[in-house]
């Protein structure tokens, strides 16, 4: 465990080790005092409980199976004036639905 002067820093260093994140200090001996202070300030702001929870959630099996995912349909560019008008009507309708909070 690295050595630090203040009680606050000792508590934060201990939190890092308890969380199994001691690799944060791998290059500690290479850092200047200013860099060490900056690293300790960053460590103080880390919520290790939240980090552990997010890691657990990301590591958990996913309910979505890749086989269930399909590419979106292709919308071809309009070639005729009639197709352009149709797409413009669709766009206006979509905008109205978005503004109404229905989509």
Backbone as numpy.savetxt, mean C-alpha at the origin, in Angstrom:
# Nx Ny Nz CAx CAy CAz Cx Cy Cz
21.78 -6.55 19.87 20.92 -5.38 19.87 21.82 -4.14 19.87
21.43 -3.14 19.08 22.24 -1.92 19.02 22.08 -1.13 20.32
23.05 -0.28 20.57 23.01 0.54 21.79 22.66 1.97 21.43
21.73 2.51 22.21 21.30 3.90 22.03 21.27 4.57 23.39
21.30 5.90 23.39 21.43 6.64 24.65 20.12 6.84 25.39
19.08 7.24 24.70 17.87 7.64 25.41 16.94 6.45 25.69
16.14 6.62 26.72 15.15 5.59 27.07 14.15 5.40 25.94
13.72 6.50 25.36 12.77 6.43 24.24 13.34 5.59 23.10
14.60 5.83 22.76 15.23 5.07 21.68 15.39 3.60 22.05
15.72 3.32 23.32 15.85 1.92 23.77 14.51 1.19 23.62
13.44 1.87 23.98 12.10 1.27 23.85 11.80 0.99 22.38
12.10 1.95 21.52 11.82 1.76 20.09 12.69 0.68 19.46
13.95 0.60 19.87 14.82 -0.46 19.37 14.28 -1.82 19.82
13.84 -1.91 21.06 13.26 -3.16 21.56 12.01 -3.53 20.77
11.20 -2.55 20.40 10.00 -2.81 19.59 10.38 -3.42 18.24
11.45 -2.90 17.66 11.92 -3.41 16.37 12.29 -4.89 16.50
13.04 -5.22 17.55 13.47 -6.60 17.74 12.29 -7.51 18.06
11.37 -7.04 18.89 10.18 -7.86 19.20 9.36 -8.15 17.96
9.35 -7.19 17.04 8.57 -7.36 15.81 9.33 -8.19 14.76
10.55 -8.60 15.10 11.33 -9.40 14.15 11.84 -8.59 12.96
12.01 -7.30 13.16 12.42 -6.41 12.07 13.84 -5.87 12.27
14.66 -6.64 12.99 16.00 -6.16 13.32 16.88 -5.89 12.11
16.50 -6.40 10.94 17.27 -6.10 9.73 17.31 -4.59 9.44
16.39 -3.85 10.04 16.39 -2.39 9.89 17.75 -1.82 10.31
18.39 -2.47 11.27 19.65 -1.95 11.81 20.88 -2.62 11.20
20.72 -3.32 10.10 21.84 -4.05 9.50 23.05 -3.15 9.24
22.81 -1.95 8.78 23.91 -1.05 8.42 24.12 0.05 9.46
23.67 -0.17 10.67 23.76 0.82 11.74 25.17 1.37 11.89
26.17 0.50 11.89 27.56 0.93 12.11 28.09 1.80 10.97
27.45 1.75 9.83 27.88 2.53 8.67 27.27 3.94 8.68
26.26 4.18 9.51 25.53 5.44 9.50 26.23 6.52 10.33
26.05 7.76 9.91 26.52 8.89 10.71 25.54 9.10 11.86
25.90 9.92 12.81 24.99 10.21 13.93 23.68 10.81 13.43
23.78 11.71 12.46 22.58 12.33 11.91 21.68 11.29 11.24
22.29 10.37 10.50 21.52 9.31 9.85 20.89 8.37 10.88
21.64 8.08 11.93 21.10 7.22 12.99 19.89 7.88 13.64
20.01 9.17 13.93 18.90 9.91 14.54 17.69 9.87 13.62
17.90 10.07 12.33 16.80 10.02 11.37 16.14 8.65 11.33
16.95 7.60 11.36 16.41 6.24 11.36 15.61 5.98 12.62
16.12 6.40 13.76 15.39 6.21 15.02 14.07 6.98 15.03
14.06 8.15 14.41 12.81 8.92 14.32 11.80 8.18 13.45
12.28 7.60 12.36 11.38 6.83 11.50 10.85 5.60 12.23
11.73 4.92 12.95 11.32 3.73 13.72 10.24 4.09 14.72
10.38 5.25 15.35 9.40 5.67 16.36 8.01 5.83 15.76
7.94 6.11 14.47 6.64 6.34 13.84 6.00 5.07 13.28
6.69 3.95 13.35 6.15 2.70 12.78 5.20 2.04 13.76
4.04 1.67 13.27 3.07 0.91 14.05 3.31 -0.57 13.74
4.11 -1.23 14.58 4.49 -2.61 14.30 3.31 -3.58 14.42
2.33 -3.26 15.26 1.14 -4.11 15.33 0.37 -4.07 14.02
0.22 -2.86 13.50 -0.47 -2.72 12.21 0.33 -3.41 11.11
1.64 -3.26 11.13 2.49 -3.92 10.14 2.31 -5.43 10.19
2.28 -5.99 11.40 2.09 -7.44 11.55 0.71 -7.86 11.04
-0.31 -7.07 11.35 -1.66 -7.39 10.90 -1.76 -7.34 9.38
-1.19 -6.32 8.77 -1.22 -6.21 7.31 -0.44 -7.34 6.66
0.68 -7.71 7.24 1.47 -8.83 6.72 0.67 -10.12 6.80
-0.01 -10.32 7.93 -0.83 -11.52 8.09 -1.93 -11.56 7.05
-2.59 -10.43 6.84 -3.68 -10.38 5.86 -3.17 -10.63 4.45
-2.03 -10.06 4.11 -1.49 -10.24 2.77 -0.99 -11.66 2.54
-0.62 -12.35 3.61 -0.11 -13.72 3.50 -1.23 -14.75 3.52
-2.41 -14.34 3.94 -3.54 -15.27 4.05 -3.99 -15.70 2.65
-4.53 -16.90 2.57 -5.05 -17.36 1.27 -6.12 -16.40 0.75
-6.11 -16.19 -0.51 -7.06 -15.27 -1.12 -8.32 -16.01 -1.54
-9.45 -15.31 -1.43 -10.72 -15.90 -1.82 -10.91 -15.84 -3.33
-10.30 -14.86 -3.97 -10.44 -14.73 -5.42 -9.46 -15.67 -6.10
-9.98 -16.50 -6.95 -9.14 -17.42 -7.70 -8.84 -16.76 -9.04
-7.59 -16.82 -9.44 -7.18 -16.17 -10.68 -8.05 -16.63 -11.85
-8.47 -17.87 -11.84 -9.32 -18.39 -12.91 -10.63 -17.65 -13.03
-11.07 -16.98 -11.96 -12.33 -16.25 -11.97 -12.20 -14.88 -12.65
-11.00 -14.44 -12.88 -10.76 -13.10 -13.43 -10.74 -13.19 -14.96
-11.51 -12.34 -15.58 -11.57 -12.31 -17.04 -11.26 -10.89 -17.52
-10.66 -10.78 -18.68 -10.38 -9.43 -19.20 -11.68 -8.71 -19.54
-11.64 -7.42 -19.45 -12.80 -6.61 -19.81 -13.05 -6.71 -21.31
-14.29 -6.53 -21.66 -14.64 -6.57 -23.08 -14.01 -5.41 -23.83
-13.83 -5.59 -25.10 -13.21 -4.56 -25.94 -14.29 -3.64 -26.48
-14.05 -2.36 -26.40 -14.96 -1.38 -26.97 -14.25 -0.77 -28.17
-14.72 -1.10 -29.33 -14.08 -0.64 -30.57 -14.37 0.84 -30.81
-13.44 1.50 -31.45 -13.64 2.89 -31.83 -14.75 2.97 -32.88
-15.58 3.99 -32.77 -16.69 4.10 -33.74 -16.17 4.39 -35.15
-16.85 3.77 -36.12 -16.45 3.98 -37.51 -17.45 4.84 -38.27
-18.66 4.89 -37.76 -19.69 5.66 -38.46 -20.23 6.74 -37.54
-20.94 7.68 -38.13 -21.56 8.75 -37.34 -22.58 8.16 -36.37
-23.30 7.15 -36.81 -24.29 6.51 -35.94 -23.63 5.87 -34.72
-22.50 5.19 -34.93 -21.77 4.58 -33.81 -21.26 5.65 -32.85
-20.78 6.78 -33.40 -20.28 7.87 -32.54 -21.40 8.43 -31.67
-22.58 8.65 -32.28 -23.72 9.17 -31.52 -24.12 8.18 -30.42
-24.10 6.90 -30.75 -24.45 5.87 -29.77 -23.48 5.91 -28.58
-22.20 5.99 -28.86 -21.20 6.03 -27.78 -21.32 7.33 -26.97
-21.63 8.43 -27.63 -21.83 9.69 -26.90 -23.02 9.58 -25.96
-24.11 8.95 -26.42 -25.28 8.74 -25.55 -24.90 7.87 -24.36
-24.13 6.82 -24.61 -23.69 5.95 -23.51 -22.85 6.74 -22.50
-21.96 7.58 -23.00 -21.10 8.37 -22.12 -21.93 9.32 -21.27
-22.90 10.00 -21.89 -23.76 10.92 -21.13 -24.55 10.17 -20.06
-25.07 9.02 -20.44 -25.83 8.21 -19.47 -24.92 7.79 -18.31
-23.73 7.35 -18.63 -22.79 6.96 -17.59 -22.46 8.11 -16.65
-22.26 9.29 -17.21 -21.97 10.47 -16.39 -23.14 10.79 -15.46
-24.37 10.70 -15.98 -25.55 10.96 -15.14 -25.63 9.94 -14.00
-25.37 8.68 -14.30 -25.42 7.65 -13.26 -24.34 7.89 -12.20
-23.16 8.29 -12.64 -22.09 8.60 -11.68 -22.47 9.78 -10.80
-23.00 10.83 -11.41 -23.39 12.02 -10.64 -24.51 11.71 -9.66
-25.37 10.78 -10.03 -26.49 10.40 -9.15 -26.05 9.42 -8.07
-24.79 9.00 -8.14 -24.28 8.06 -7.12 -24.81 6.65 -7.30
-25.22 6.31 -8.49 -25.77 4.97 -8.74 -24.73 3.98 -9.24
-23.53 4.47 -9.49 -22.45 3.60 -9.96 -21.27 3.77 -9.04
